[in-house]
Amino acid sequence: MNTCPWCGTPSNKTYLSVKDHFLSQECFDVLECDHCGLLFTDPRPDASVIGKYYKSEEYYSHQQNKSGFIPRLYELVKKPNLNRKVKLALGQRSVGRLLDIGCGVGDFLVAVKQRGFDVVGVEPSPDARAIAATRLGFAPLDPSALSTLPDASFDVITMWHVLEHVDDLKTEIAELSRLLEPDGSLIIALPNFKSFDATYYQEAWAAWDVPRHLNHFSPASIRTIFGETDLKLLDIQKLIWDAYYISYLSEKYLGHRLPLIRGFVTGLRSNAKARRSGMYSSLVYRFCK
């Protein structure tokens, strides 16, 4: 019997069986917790083996200056998406200290630093940390250093598509609360398995991304989970570009012709439906203490 990684409730209820289309072609189950609503990947690779599931030249978040049409398109879309993230994170703040957990090669941190903020990054990939260091002038921290940072030392903490990768949710969320100033903001972006594109693609939905994504969230499970913490959910915002990219990857996994065009159409449909339901492919949750 498996137990929910958040609440510990026993569960063998399979929500979906999913293949790692991106890399290993291995199959995993996505289990559902009846108590808190969290979905979680089974089996969960431990820290000694999880690294091999990230070793791919197509992992664009950790790549720079790659040739080919899709990487160039990724770079083109990255700028407006980055501006949106900066606006969501900083709000009306003009100065402060920001921590970005899972900072990759530092794109977001560079943009925030240019706006006058003091920034700190955390990133598990040595290669990504090395690239970020050349751009920032200092190296991001390894995740093991997170616990050494002082209490209440950040005005803003961001996690852009990172919490789904975290094995120990309770420890991670407790650390976020510890590090955040009393009037600080926590920004967490996550895929939403209740979106139209998730329902449309089912097991081929690229944002399942097993086993790299250990946890799978919806607005309902986020409300339940964070309702048990001292972090208050302020609002939920959208990231519209993710629907197009995730739909493109899903079409590619299915082996369809013209995946870029088909993915664009599905992404368009997903965003159109989400304007009524609020269930965008990716959602940004904003919290305060």
N, C-alpha and C positions, 0 to 999 in steps of 0.2 A: 504494500500500500504506500503510495506517495503522499507527501504532505505539502500543503501550500507554503511557498517560501515566505509569504507575509504573515498569515495568521496561524499556520500550523495545522489547519483542518485536513484530515485525511481525504484523499480524492484519487480515484482512478477513472474519473469521468472524462472520456476523450471528446474534446470539442472538434478536433480535426487531426488527420495525419498528414504530415507535410514533408516533402523532400527538400533537401538542401540543393536547390537548382543552381545556386550561385557558384558552388565550389566542389563539395565532396560527393554529391549525389546520394548521400546517406539519408535515411528516413528517420523522422522523429515524430512523436506525438505531441500535440498541444492539449494539455489537460486544463480542466476548468474547476475552479474552487466555487462551491455552492454558497460559501459563507461570505467572502469578500468580493467575488466576481473576477478576481485576477485569473488570467490564463498564463500557463507556464510550460516551458519546454521540458520534455522528458524523452530520453535521459539528458541531464544537464552535465556537459563536459566540465571537469574540474580544472583548476588553474594550471595543472601540469600539461594539459593537452589542448586547451581552448585556443592557444596561439596559432596552431596550424590551420584553424578555420578562417583566419584573417589573411593568410599569405596568398595574395592575388594581385596581379598588376592592374586589375579592374576595380580595386578598392579605391575609388576616386577621392574619397575624403582624405586619404593619406598620400595622394599623388600630386605632382606638380609637373606642368609642361609636358604632358603626354600628347603624342600625336594621334590623329584620327578625328573623325567627325563628331562622335559622341563626347569625347573629352572636351573638345572645343565648344560644343553646345553646353556642356556642363559648366564650363567657365563663363559662358555668356549669361546664363541664367543666374549664376552665383552672385553677381553684383546686386541686382534688385532684391534677391532673397536675403543677402547679407544686410542691405540697408533696412529691410523689414525687421530683421532680428535685432539690429542695433536700436531701432525705434522702440520695439517691444521691451527690450531689456532696460534701457536707460530712462524711458519715459520723460519726465520733466527734470531729471537730475542733470546737472551740468558738471559736477565734480564728484569724486568718490573713489572707492576701491572695489574692483570687480574680480571675481574668481570664475574662470570658465573651466568646468570639469569635462574632460574629453575634448581638449582644444584642437586636436589634430595638428595641422601644419601652421596654425595660428591666424588664419584669415580673420576670424571674428575679433580676436584680441588686438590685431593690428588696427582694425577699424575703430575699436573702442579707445585704444591708446591715442589715436589721432584726434579724438574728441576731448583729450585732456584727463582721462581717467588713469589711475594707477591700476595695473592689471597683473594678475597671476594666473598661470595656466597649469592644468594637470593633464597628463597624457601618458598612457601606458606604452605606446609604441616608441622605441628608441629612434627609429628612422624619422618618424614624424616630429619628435622632440628636437632632433638635430636640424631639421628644416625650419621649424618654428624659431629656434635660437638665432639663426642667421637673420631672420626677419624682425625679431623683437629686440635683439641685443642682449637677451638673457634666455636661459633654457627653462622650459616648463618643468614642473616637478613630476616625479614618478608618483603614482597613486599611493604608494606606501608612505609618502611624506605628508599626506593629507592630515593625519592625526596629530602631527607636530605643529600645525598652524594654531595661532592663539584664538581663544574664544572671541566671538562677536567682532571679527576683524574685517568683515566685508559688508559693503552697502548693497551689493548685488551679487548673486550667485546664479550662474547659468549652466544648464545641461541641455545641449542641443542633440537630441536623439542619443542619449547616453544611458538613462535609467533602465531602458530595456535590456542593456548589456550587463547590468549589475547583479551579481549572484546573491549577496547578502543585503537585501533591501532595508531591513531594520537598522543595521549598522550605518548604512549609507545615509538614510534619511535623518537619523539621529545626528550624524556629523554635519549635515546641511544645516540643521537647526542650531547646532552649537556654534558654527562659524558665522552665522548670519547675525548682523546687528539687530537690536530690538525694532528699529523702524526700517529694516532692510527688505529687499525684494528677492524672491526665489523664482526663477523662470525655468520651466521644464517643458521641452518639446518632445512629443511622442507620436508614433503611428497610432491610428485609431481603427481597431478591427471592426468597428460598427459603421465604417464609411461605406459608400456605394461601391467603390473599387474593390474593397476587401470582400464584400458580398458577391460581387460580379466574378472575381477571379478565383474565389474559394482557396483551394490548397496551393494554387499557383500564384497567389498574391505575393509580390516580391517583398513586402514589408514584414512578412512572417520572419524571413531571413534567419531561419533556424540553422545551426544552434547558436549563432552569434547573438541573436535576441533570445534571452533566457526568459523574459517576462513580456506579456502582451496586455496592453491597457485599453480601457474605454473610459469615457467621462464618469460613468457610474462607479467603476472600480477605483478610480482616482479619488472620487469624493469619499468613498468608504475608507480607503486606506489612509488618506491624509486627515480624515475626520477623527482618527485615533491618535493624531499627533498634535503638537502645538503650532503647526503651520496652517494658516487659514487660507482657503482658496478664494481669491479675489474675483477672478474672471477667467474665461477661456477665449483665446484668440485663434486665428487660422493661419496656416501656411499654405497658400494655394498652389505654389509651384510643385510641391511634393507629389500631388496627385498625377501630374503628367509624367514625372520621372518614374514613379512606382508603376504606373500603368504601362509605360514603355518596357520596363524590365519584365513585367509579368507577361506581356505579349511575346517578348523574346524567349522567355522560359517555355512558353507553350509552342514555340517553333512556328509562329504565324509569319506570313509574309508581311512586309511593310510594318514592322512593329512600331516604328516611330509615329507613323500616321495613325495606326489603330490605337496606340497608346494615348495620343493626343486627343482623339475623339472620346475615349473612355474617361480620360482626365477631365475633359470639358463637361461631360455628363455628370461626373462625380461632384465637381464644384458647383454645377447648376443645382443639383439635388440638395447639396449641403447648404445652399443659401436659404432653404426652407427649414431643413432639419438641424443644421448646425454641425452635422457629422462629416466634417472635412477629413481628408485622408491623413493629414497631420494636424495636431492641435497643440497650442501653446498654453500651458497652465501657469497662471501667475499667482504667487502666494506671498503672504506676509506673516510675521510672527504675531 
